[in-house]
């Protein structure tokens, strides 16, 4: 029996007090207090000093040091959250002055919103650290202490000269001590309840810490969006470069080779025209056939770049033409109130085209359907086949590349393909007009 199976023999409520996650998060909450004190003392001291010195230029410099120091503490807090809370938070971008020199650096520090959020974190984290430390220590010590009370109750009569843990007492020496078997059992039951509740309390407080770190110590939404757009731009550039290489390869290996052979054949026919007209006529016939093949290859290549029927008549006609050329019978349904922008229309066409090619080559299906419609501000695509299944978005597959292309325009690709089929692939694109 493997480790995972042994672990899951117990319900999660009974496993939680002993799970590594509980103790990792507990350690994080306990460290909140010293880290909160350090950050709060530094922020209050520097802010007070800077505000008091604002009548001089030194106050501005002290405030800049406050912001730089809080960003340094933020690095430690993100690393602590990464290690103990398993929270991955992107590093905020560095402060970039518009020019070299001390004054531009000073202005950039004071005008950086991310740095001020780090200062706010130092103020908020201190009272939260006091709360999490107090609650965590209380629940853990009382829970495990009460649960194991029958094991260490003997300490009181031996060393404290009292029968057990005192609940209350009077001046005359009377009171209530937990010393009878029933009271020992009741104390253990209370401890068990606290032990079972504590992990969920710890996890709840840890979620608040995750929100604080993510919201106050992470990059701004604008910076995150810029990073996403830069990544999407890289995908678009790579895709365009790959398409260009494919077109160049197809031209070099296909139409260009045929046209070279055609030119050579016509040259030989020209030389034989006077000596052997019959042989020259045969060579011209062969050249004519090569011209037809070259034209067909150029038409196929142009269709692969952007089919004319898509530009002239839209997705309905273009997808119907695509389905007619598929080796598997495909039923196409397009229900659109209008036409999106050409870029989105082209991506939708090539998405269906690639999915149908995958069905023809890999699925072993006997039929397929392709449905396209608009839902709100999204263009929806569903392609279903009754093949063998097993398709996935695993790295390196064609579907993974297709998902990256859709993601570059804020699209989504989802795959449901159990072994044995059927395979359902859903794609969403933004509707832009």
Secondary structure as a PSIPRED ss2 file (coil, helix, strand):
# PSIPRED VFORMAT (PSIPRED V4.0)

   1 X C   1.000  0.000  0.000
   2 X C   1.000  0.000  0.000
   3 X H   0.000  1.000  0.000
   4 X H   0.000  1.000  0.000
   5 X H   0.000  1.000  0.000
   6 X H   0.000  1.000  0.000
   7 X H   0.000  1.000  0.000
   8 X C   1.000  0.000  0.000
   9 X C   1.000  0.000  0.000
  10 X C   1.000  0.000  0.000
  11 X C   1.000  0.000  0.000
  12 X H   0.000  1.000  0.000
  13 X H   0.000  1.000  0.000
  14 X H   0.000  1.000  0.000
  15 X H   0.000  1.000  0.000
  16 X H   0.000  1.000  0.000
  17 X H   0.000  1.000  0.000
  18 X H   0.000  1.000  0.000
  19 X C   1.000  0.000  0.000
  20 X H   0.000  1.000  0.000
  21 X H   0.000  1.000  0.000
  22 X H   0.000  1.000  0.000
  23 X H   0.000  1.000  0.000
  24 X H   0.000  1.000  0.000
  25 X H   0.000  1.000  0.000
  26 X H   0.000  1.000  0.000
  27 X H   0.000  1.000  0.000
  28 X H   0.000  1.000  0.000
  29 X H   0.000  1.000  0.000
  30 X H   0.000  1.000  0.000
  31 X H   0.000  1.000  0.000
  32 X H   0.000  1.000  0.000
  33 X H   0.000  1.000  0.000
  34 X H   0.000  1.000  0.000
  35 X H   0.000  1.000  0.000
  36 X H   0.000  1.000  0.000
  37 X H   0.000  1.000  0.000
  38 X H   0.000  1.000  0.000
  39 X H   0.000  1.000  0.000
  40 X H   0.000  1.000  0.000
  41 X H   0.000  1.000  0.000
  42 X H   0.000  1.000  0.000
  43 X H   0.000  1.000  0.000
  44 X H   0.000  1.000  0.000
  45 X H   0.000  1.000  0.000
  46 X H   0.000  1.000  0.000
  47 X H   0.000  1.000  0.000
  48 X H   0.000  1.000  0.000
  49 X H   0.000  1.000  0.000
  50 X H   0.000  1.000  0.000
  51 X H   0.000  1.000  0.000
  52 X H   0.000  1.000  0.000
  53 X C   1.000  0.000  0.000
  54 X C   1.000  0.000  0.000
  55 X C   1.000  0.000  0.000
  56 X C   1.000  0.000  0.000
  57 X H   0.000  1.000  0.000
  58 X H   0.000  1.000  0.000
  59 X H   0.000  1.000  0.000
  60 X H   0.000  1.000  0.000
  61 X H   0.000  1.000  0.000
  62 X H   0.000  1.000  0.000
  63 X H   0.000  1.000  0.000
  64 X H   0.000  1.000  0.000
  65 X H   0.000  1.000  0.000
  66 X H   0.000  1.000  0.000
  67 X H   0.000  1.000  0.000
  68 X H   0.000  1.000  0.000
  69 X H   0.000  1.000  0.000
  70 X H   0.000  1.000  0.000
  71 X H   0.000  1.000  0.000
  72 X H   0.000  1.000  0.000
  73 X H   0.000  1.000  0.000
  74 X H   0.000  1.000  0.000
  75 X H   0.000  1.000  0.000
  76 X H   0.000  1.000  0.000
  77 X H   0.000  1.000  0.000
  78 X H   0.000  1.000  0.000
  79 X H   0.000  1.000  0.000
  80 X H   0.000  1.000  0.000
  81 X H   0.000  1.000  0.000
  82 X H   0.000  1.000  0.000
  83 X H   0.000  1.000  0.000
  84 X H   0.000  1.000  0.000
  85 X C   1.000  0.000  0.000
  86 X C   1.000  0.000  0.000
  87 X C   1.000  0.000  0.000
  88 X C   1.000  0.000  0.000
  89 X C   1.000  0.000  0.000
  90 X C   1.000  0.000  0.000
  91 X C   1.000  0.000  0.000
  92 X C   1.000  0.000  0.000
  93 X C   1.000  0.000  0.000
  94 X C   1.000  0.000  0.000
  95 X C   1.000  0.000  0.000
  96 X C   1.000  0.000  0.000
  97 X C   1.000  0.000  0.000
  98 X C   1.000  0.000  0.000
  99 X C   1.000  0.000  0.000
 100 X C   1.000  0.000  0.000
 101 X C   1.000  0.000  0.000
 102 X H   0.000  1.000  0.000
 103 X H   0.000  1.000  0.000
 104 X H   0.000  1.000  0.000
 105 X H   0.000  1.000  0.000
 106 X H   0.000  1.000  0.000
 107 X H   0.000  1.000  0.000
 108 X H   0.000  1.000  0.000
 109 X H   0.000  1.000  0.000
 110 X H   0.000  1.000  0.000
 111 X C   1.000  0.000  0.000
 112 X C   1.000  0.000  0.000
 113 X H   0.000  1.000  0.000
 114 X H   0.000  1.000  0.000
 115 X H   0.000  1.000  0.000
 116 X H   0.000  1.000  0.000
 117 X H   0.000  1.000  0.000
 118 X H   0.000  1.000  0.000
 119 X H   0.000  1.000  0.000
 120 X H   0.000  1.000  0.000
 121 X H   0.000  1.000  0.000
 122 X H   0.000  1.000  0.000
 123 X H   0.000  1.000  0.000
 124 X H   0.000  1.000  0.000
 125 X H   0.000  1.000  0.000
 126 X H   0.000  1.000  0.000
 127 X H   0.000  1.000  0.000
 128 X H   0.000  1.000  0.000
 129 X H   0.000  1.000  0.000
 130 X H   0.000  1.000  0.000
 131 X H   0.000  1.000  0.000
 132 X H   0.000  1.000  0.000
 133 X H   0.000  1.000  0.000
 134 X H   0.000  1.000  0.000
 135 X H   0.000  1.000  0.000
 136 X H   0.000  1.000  0.000
 137 X H   0.000  1.000  0.000
 138 X H   0.000  1.000  0.000
 139 X H   0.000  1.000  0.000
 140 X H   0.000  1.000  0.000
 141 X H   0.000  1.000  0.000
 142 X H   0.000  1.000  0.000
 143 X H   0.000  1.000  0.000
 144 X H   0.000  1.000  0.000
 145 X H   0.000  1.000  0.000
 146 X H   0.000  1.000  0.000
 147 X H   0.000  1.000  0.000
 148 X C   1.000  0.000  0.000
 149 X H   0.000  1.000  0.000
 150 X H   0.000  1.000  0.000
 151 X H   0.000  1.000  0.000
 152 X H   0.000  1.000  0.000
 153 X C   1.000  0.000  0.000
 154 X H   0.000  1.000  0.000
 155 X H   0.000  1.000  0.000
 156 X H   0.000  1.000  0.000
 157 X H   0.000  1.000  0.000
 158 X H   0.000  1.000  0.000
 159 X H   0.000  1.000  0.000
 160 X H   0.000  1.000  0.000
 161 X C   1.000  0.000  0.000
 162 X C   1.000  0.000  0.000
 163 X C   1.000  0.000  0.000
 164 X C   1.000  0.000  0.000
 165 X E   0.000  0.000  1.000
 166 X E   0.000  0.000  1.000
 167 X E   0.000  0.000  1.000
 168 X E   0.000  0.000  1.000
 169 X E   0.000  0.000  1.000
 170 X C   1.000  0.000  0.000
 171 X C   1.000  0.000  0.000
 172 X C   1.000  0.000  0.000
 173 X C   1.000  0.000  0.000
 174 X C   1.000  0.000  0.000
 175 X E   0.000  0.000  1.000
 176 X E   0.000  0.000  1.000
 177 X E   0.000  0.000  1.000
 178 X E   0.000  0.000  1.000
 179 X C   1.000  0.000  0.000
 180 X C   1.000  0.000  0.000
 181 X H   0.000  1.000  0.000
 182 X H   0.000  1.000  0.000
 183 X H   0.000  1.000  0.000
 184 X H   0.000  1.000  0.000
 185 X H   0.000  1.000  0.000
 186 X H   0.000  1.000  0.000
 187 X H   0.000  1.000  0.000
 188 X H   0.000  1.000  0.000
 189 X H   0.000  1.000  0.000
 190 X H   0.000  1.000  0.000
 191 X H   0.000  1.000  0.000
 192 X H   0.000  1.000  0.000
 193 X H   0.000  1.000  0.000
 194 X H   0.000  1.000  0.000
 195 X H   0.000  1.000  0.000
 196 X H   0.000  1.000  0.000
 197 X H   0.000  1.000  0.000
 198 X H   0.000  1.000  0.000
 199 X H   0.000  1.000  0.000
 200 X H   0.000  1.000  0.000
 201 X H   0.000  1.000  0.000
 202 X H   0.000  1.000  0.000
 203 X H   0.000  1.000  0.000
 204 X H   0.000  1.000  0.000
 205 X H   0.000  1.000  0.000
 206 X H   0.000  1.000  0.000
 207 X H   0.000  1.000  0.000
 208 X H   0.000  1.000  0.000
 209 X H   0.000  1.000  0.000
 210 X H   0.000  1.000  0.000
 211 X H   0.000  1.000  0.000
 212 X H   0.000  1.000  0.000
 213 X H   0.000  1.000  0.000
 214 X H   0.000  1.000  0.000
 215 X H   0.000  1.000  0.000
 216 X H   0.000  1.000  0.000
 217 X C   1.000  0.000  0.000
 218 X C   1.000  0.000  0.000
 219 X C   1.000  0.000  0.000
 220 X C   1.000  0.000  0.000
 221 X H   0.000  1.000  0.000
 222 X H   0.000  1.000  0.000
 223 X H   0.000  1.000  0.000
 224 X H   0.000  1.000  0.000
 225 X H   0.000  1.000  0.000
 226 X H   0.000  1.000  0.000
 227 X H   0.000  1.000  0.000
 228 X H   0.000  1.000  0.000
 229 X H   0.000  1.000  0.000
 230 X H   0.000  1.000  0.000
 231 X H   0.000  1.000  0.000
 232 X H   0.000  1.000  0.000
 233 X H   0.000  1.000  0.000
 234 X H   0.000  1.000  0.000
 235 X H   0.000  1.000  0.000
 236 X H   0.000  1.000  0.000
 237 X H   0.000  1.000  0.000
 238 X H   0.000  1.000  0.000
 239 X H   0.000  1.000  0.000
 240 X H   0.000  1.000  0.000
 241 X H   0.000  1.000  0.000
 242 X H   0.000  1.000  0.000
 243 X H   0.000  1.000  0.000
 244 X H   0.000  1.000  0.000
 245 X H   0.000  1.000  0.000
 246 X H   0.000  1.000  0.000
 247 X H   0.000  1.000  0.000
 248 X H   0.000  1.000  0.000
 249 X H   0.000  1.000  0.000
 250 X H   0.000  1.000  0.000
 251 X H   0.000  1.000  0.000
 252 X H   0.000  1.000  0.000
 253 X H   0.000  1.000  0.000
 254 X H   0.000  1.000  0.000
 255 X H   0.000  1.000  0.000
 256 X H   0.000  1.000  0.000
 257 X H   0.000  1.000  0.000
 258 X H   0.000  1.000  0.000
 259 X H   0.000  1.000  0.000
 260 X H   0.000  1.000  0.000
 261 X H   0.000  1.000  0.000
 262 X H   0.000  1.000  0.000
 263 X H   0.000  1.000  0.000
 264 X H   0.000  1.000  0.000
 265 X H   0.000  1.000  0.000
 266 X H   0.000  1.000  0.000
 267 X H   0.000  1.000  0.000
 268 X H   0.000  1.000  0.000
 269 X H   0.000  1.000  0.000
 270 X H   0.000  1.000  0.000
 271 X H   0.000  1.000  0.000
 272 X H   0.000  1.000  0.000
 273 X H   0.000  1.000  0.000
 274 X H   0.000  1.000  0.000
 275 X H   0.000  1.000  0.000
 276 X C   1.000  0.000  0.000
 277 X H   0.000  1.000  0.000
 278 X H   0.000  1.000  0.000
 279 X H   0.000  1.000  0.000
 280 X H   0.000  1.000  0.000
 281 X H   0.000  1.000  0.000
 282 X H   0.000  1.000  0.000
 283 X H   0.000  1.000  0.000
 284 X H   0.000  1.000  0.000
 285 X H   0.000  1.000  0.000
 286 X H   0.000  1.000  0.000
 287 X H   0.000  1.000  0.000
 288 X H   0.000  1.000  0.000
 289 X H   0.000  1.000  0.000
 290 X H   0.000  1.000  0.000
 291 X H   0.000  1.000  0.000
 292 X H   0.000  1.000  0.000
 293 X H   0.000  1.000  0.000
 294 X H   0.000  1.000  0.000
 295 X H   0.000  1.000  0.000
 296 X H   0.000  1.000  0.000
 297 X H   0.000  1.000  0.000
 298 X H   0.000  1.000  0.000
 299 X H   0.000  1.000  0.000
 300 X H   0.000  1.000  0.000
 301 X H   0.000  1.000  0.000
 302 X H   0.000  1.000  0.000
 303 X H   0.000  1.000  0.000
 304 X H   0.000  1.000  0.000
 305 X H   0.000  1.000  0.000
 306 X H   0.000  1.000  0.000
 307 X C   1.000  0.000  0.000
 308 X H   0.000  1.000  0.000
 309 X H   0.000  1.000  0.000
 310 X H   0.000  1.000  0.000
 311 X H   0.000  1.000  0.000
 312 X H   0.000  1.000  0.000
 313 X H   0.000  1.000  0.000
 314 X C   1.000  0.000  0.000
 315 X H   0.000  1.000  0.000
 316 X H   0.000  1.000  0.000
 317 X H   0.000  1.000  0.000
 318 X H   0.000  1.000  0.000
 319 X H   0.000  1.000  0.000
 320 X H   0.000  1.000  0.000
 321 X H   0.000  1.000  0.000
 322 X H   0.000  1.000  0.000
 323 X H   0.000  1.000  0.000
 324 X H   0.000  1.000  0.000
 325 X H   0.000  1.000  0.000
 326 X C   1.000  0.000  0.000
 327 X C   1.000  0.000  0.000
 328 X C   1.000  0.000  0.000
 329 X E   0.000  0.000  1.000
 330 X E   0.000  0.000  1.000
 331 X E   0.000  0.000  1.000
 332 X E   0.000  0.000  1.000
 333 X E   0.000  0.000  1.000
 334 X E   0.000  0.000  1.000
 335 X E   0.000  0.000  1.000
 336 X C   1.000  0.000  0.000
 337 X C   1.000  0.000  0.000
 338 X C   1.000  0.000  0.000
 339 X C   1.000  0.000  0.000
 340 X C   1.000  0.000  0.000
 341 X C   1.000  0.000  0.000
 342 X H   0.000  1.000  0.000
 343 X H   0.000  1.000  0.000
 344 X H   0.000  1.000  0.000
 345 X H   0.000  1.000  0.000
 346 X H   0.000  1.000  0.000
 347 X H   0.000  1.000  0.000
 348 X H   0.000  1.000  0.000
 349 X H   0.000  1.000  0.000
 350 X H   0.000  1.000  0.000
 351 X H   0.000  1.000  0.000
 352 X H   0.000  1.000  0.000
 353 X H   0.000  1.000  0.000
 354 X H   0.000  1.000  0.000
 355 X H   0.000  1.000  0.000
 356 X H   0.000  1.000  0.000
 357 X H   0.000  1.000  0.000
 358 X H   0.000  1.000  0.000
 359 X H   0.000  1.000  0.000
 360 X H   0.000  1.000  0.000
 361 X H   0.000  1.000  0.000
 362 X H   0.000  1.000  0.000
 363 X H   0.000  1.000  0.000
 364 X C   1.000  0.000  0.000
 365 X C   1.000  0.000  0.000
 366 X C   1.000  0.000  0.000
 367 X E   0.000  0.000  1.000
 368 X E   0.000  0.000  1.000
 369 X E   0.000  0.000  1.000
 370 X E   0.000  0.000  1.000
 371 X E   0.000  0.000  1.000
 372 X E   0.000  0.000  1.000
 373 X E   0.000  0.000  1.000
 374 X E   0.000  0.000  1.000
 375 X E   0.000  0.000  1.000
 376 X C   1.000  0.000  0.000
 377 X C   1.000  0.000  0.000
 378 X E   0.000  0.000  1.000
 379 X E   0.000  0.000  1.000
 380 X E   0.000  0.000  1.000
 381 X E   0.000  0.000  1.000
 382 X E   0.000  0.000  1.000
 383 X E   0.000  0.000  1.000
 384 X E   0.000  0.000  1.000
 385 X E   0.000  0.000  1.000
 386 X C   1.000  0.000  0.000
 387 X C   1.000  0.000  0.000
 388 X C   1.000  0.000  0.000
 389 X C   1.000  0.000  0.000
 390 X C   1.000  0.000  0.000
 391 X C   1.000  0.000  0.000
 392 X C   1.000  0.000  0.000
 393 X C   1.000  0.000  0.000
 394 X C   1.000  0.000  0.000
 395 X C   1.000  0.000  0.000
 396 X C   1.000  0.000  0.000
 397 X C   1.000  0.000  0.000
 398 X H   0.000  1.000  0.000
 399 X H   0.000  1.000  0.000
 400 X H   0.000  1.000  0.000
 401 X H   0.000  1.000  0.000
 402 X H   0.000  1.000  0.000
 403 X H   0.000  1.000  0.000
 404 X H   0.000  1.000  0.000
 405 X H   0.000  1.000  0.000
 406 X H   0.000  1.000  0.000
 407 X H   0.000  1.000  0.000
 408 X C   1.000  0.000  0.000
 409 X C   1.000  0.000  0.000
 410 X C   1.000  0.000  0.000
 411 X C   1.000  0.000  0.000
 412 X E   0.000  0.000  1.000
 413 X E   0.000  0.000  1.000
 414 X E   0.000  0.000  1.000
 415 X E   0.000  0.000  1.000
 416 X E   0.000  0.000  1.000
 417 X E   0.000  0.000  1.000
 418 X C   1.000  0.000  0.000
 419 X C   1.000  0.000  0.000
 420 X C   1.000  0.000  0.000
 421 X C   1.000  0.000  0.000
 422 X C   1.000  0.000  0.000
 423 X E   0.000  0.000  1.000
 424 X E   0.000  0.000  1.000
 425 X E   0.000  0.000  1.000
 426 X E   0.000  0.000  1.000
 427 X E   0.000  0.000  1.000
 428 X E   0.000  0.000  1.000
 429 X E   0.000  0.000  1.000
 430 X E   0.000  0.000  1.000
 431 X C   1.000  0.000  0.000
 432 X C   1.000  0.000  0.000
 433 X C   1.000  0.000  0.000
